[in-house]
Amino acid sequence: MFSPEGPTLRELTVQALSSVEHGYDLLAGRFDATPFRTSDRLLGAVAETLEPLGPFGPGLDVCCGTGAGLSVLRSVCAGPVTGVDFSAGMLAEARAAHPEAALVRADARALPFTAAFDLAVSFGAFGHFLPAEQETLFREVHRSLRPGGTFAFPLPAPPPVGSAPYWTLWGFDAAMRLRNAVWRPPFVMYYRTFRLTDVRHRLATAGFRTDLLPIPSLGFREDGAPRCRLVMARKG
């Protein structure tokens, strides 16, 4: 799963025993060589789904990391694009890869923007927010959007109960909970705390109207449901 350019087991262990911010600072230079980076296939599929709905004006990538999602914004936004993240190391990598983007260091739970963007996106970051923090995150994104603006992010279908991916995610979350029970500082990263029903409720509480779009290029399950949906949360 890791390329030769990726982190060693020792480096991953040191990262996992750090705080979220410091852990990503340590991993930043090798992050794009890990499976934790959002795949180009998913990024391209999201851009393909958003394109007919645009062009959008200014765009924001929330928790942009090394900047993979900025390519999506550049393809669908006619205005300038901005990335925000709280890891200085990840932002340094994003700055090198995307010199045309504005990059801001800030906590997504306290974004420094008001009515500045037509489109906000986020990829792979929601597991870093405990359920009680997700509504705060959504409120901050809502405040950062212009009236009528959209917060868009992919949400894969959960794996079937009892399948190998199901037990993999269950095991990962259990290991993280055990780690955080016995070690400080905590490293918040959970895969099973971002369920569609809860997400829609929290988005509504934050002031969004939410629609779901299938992402056809990522395929469909045997029951006909899309393997991944694009959540389209609109600010009224």
N, C-alpha and C positions, 0 to 999 in steps of 0.2 A: 504493500500500500504506500510505502514511502520510496521516493527516488533516492539515488545515491547522494543527491544534493540536499536531502532533507535532514532533519535533526537526528542526532544519535539517541539511543535509549537513555543515556545519562542526561542529555540536554532536556529530553521530554520529562524525565523525572524531576529535575530541578524546576522546570516550568510548572509542573503539576503541584509542587509543594510551595509555590509562590502565590501571591495575590493575583487576581485576574489581570490587573494593569501591568504589574511587573512581569508576570508570566508572558504576556504578549510582547513586552519590550524585549525580553530575552529571545523569543521565538521569531521576531519580526523578519530578520534577514533570511530565514529558511522557511517561512510560513508558506510561500507559494509552491514549495516542493512537498507539501503535506496534503493528505486527503481532506483536511479541514477547510482548505480554500474552496469556495464555491466553483463548481465545474463550469467550463466554458459552454458546455451543452445546456446547462440550466440558464446561464446568463443569456445565451443566444435565444433560447425559447421564450424567456420573459420579454426580451426586447421585441421579438417577433409578435408577441401577443399585445404589447403596448403600442406598437407602431401605428396600427390603424386608428387608434384613439387620439393620436397627437396631430401635429407637434405640440409639445408642452413648452412652457416658458422656462424660467429658472428651475433647476433640479437639485435635490439634496439626497445624498447617500448617507443614511443614518448608521453609525457604527461601520464606517467604510473600510476599516482595516487597511490592507495594502492597496486598496483601490479597485478591486476587480469589478465592483458594481458601477464604478464611474463610467465604464465603457457602455453600459446600458443607457445611462443618462445622456451620454454624448450622442447616442444614436437616435434618441427620441425627443430630445430637448432642443429647442431653438435658442434658448437663453443660456446663460452661464451655468456651470455645474459646480457644486460644493460638496466636499466630504467632511464628515465630522467623526472623530473618534477620541477616546481618552488615552490611548497609548501613543506616546511620543515616538517610539520605535516603529510602530506600524505606519504612522503618518509620514515618517521619513522615507519609508519604502514607497508609499503612495505618491509622495512628492516627486521622487525620482522617476516613477513610471508615468505620472500624469501631471507634467509641469503646467499644463494649461488650466488645471482645476484649482479652485480656492480650497484650502484645507485648514480646518479649524480644530484645535484641541479643546474638547469639552466633554462633560458627562452627558449622555443622552437623556438622563433624568432631569437635566437642567439646561436645555438647549438655549443658546444665546441669540435666537432669532424670533422675530414677530412678523407674521404675514409676509414672508419673503419669497416663498416658493410655490410653483404650480404643481410640482410633482415631488414626492419623497419616496424613496425605495429603501429596502433593507434586505440583506442576505445573510442568513446563517448566524444572526446575533441574538435571537430572542431567548435562547437557552441560558444566556448570561443574566437574565432578569427573573427574579423570583416572581411567582404569580402576583403577590401583593404589589410588586413594582411595575408590572406591565401596564396598569392603568395610568400610572404616572408618566411612563414613557409615551403612551398614546396621547395623553393630554399635551405633552410637550411638542410632539409632532403636529398635532392639531393646531396649536398656537403658532407654529412655524409656517403653516400653509396659508396661502391667500384664500379668500372665500371661493368656494368651488374647487379648491385644490384636492389632489388625490394622493393618498398613501397606498402604495402598491407593494406587495411582497408575495413570494411563492409559498405555498403551504402544501407539502406532500401529503398524500393519504397515509394514514397510519398503517403499519404492516399488519397482516392478519394475526390474530391472537394465536400464539403457539408456534408461529413460524420462526425460522432462524433469526431474521432481522428483529422480530419482536423481542426475543430473548436477549439479543445483543444489546438493544437499547435499554431493556430492563436491567441487565447486568451492569451496564455503564452507569446508569443513574444510581443504582444501589451502591456501587463502588464509590461514586462521588459523595453520596450522603454519608457513607462510613468515613471517608477521608475528612469531610468537613466536621464530623462529630468528634474527631480525635486530633485534628491539626488546625492550627491557626497560622496565618490568616486563611479564611475560606477561599476556595476557588469555585465560584458558581458557574456550573455548566451542566444543564440537565436537558435531556431530549424529550421527556414525556410530560412536561409541564406547560405545553403550548397546544392545547386542544381546541379544535375549531369552535365548538359551542362556547367555551369560555372566552375565546378571543373575540368572537362576535359580540358577546355581552360587554366586554371591556371596551371595545371600540365604540359601541353605542353609548356607553356611559361617558366616554370622552368626547362625544359630540359628532361621531361619524355615522354616515349611512353606508352600509356595506353590501357589495355585490360580489359574487364569485364567478370567475371566468375559467373554464377549462383551459389547460395548456395542451392542445392536441398533439404537438410534436413530441411530447414526453410519453404518449401512449395512454392506454386504458387498461383497467383491471378486468378480470374475467367477468365480474358482475356489471361491467359497462361504465363504472365510475372512473373518472380521470385519475391517473396516477399522481397528478399534481394540479392544484388550482392556483390561480392568481387572485389573491384577496385585493379588492378595489374598494378602499374606504374613502368616501368623499366628504369633505367639509362643507356643511350647509352654508 
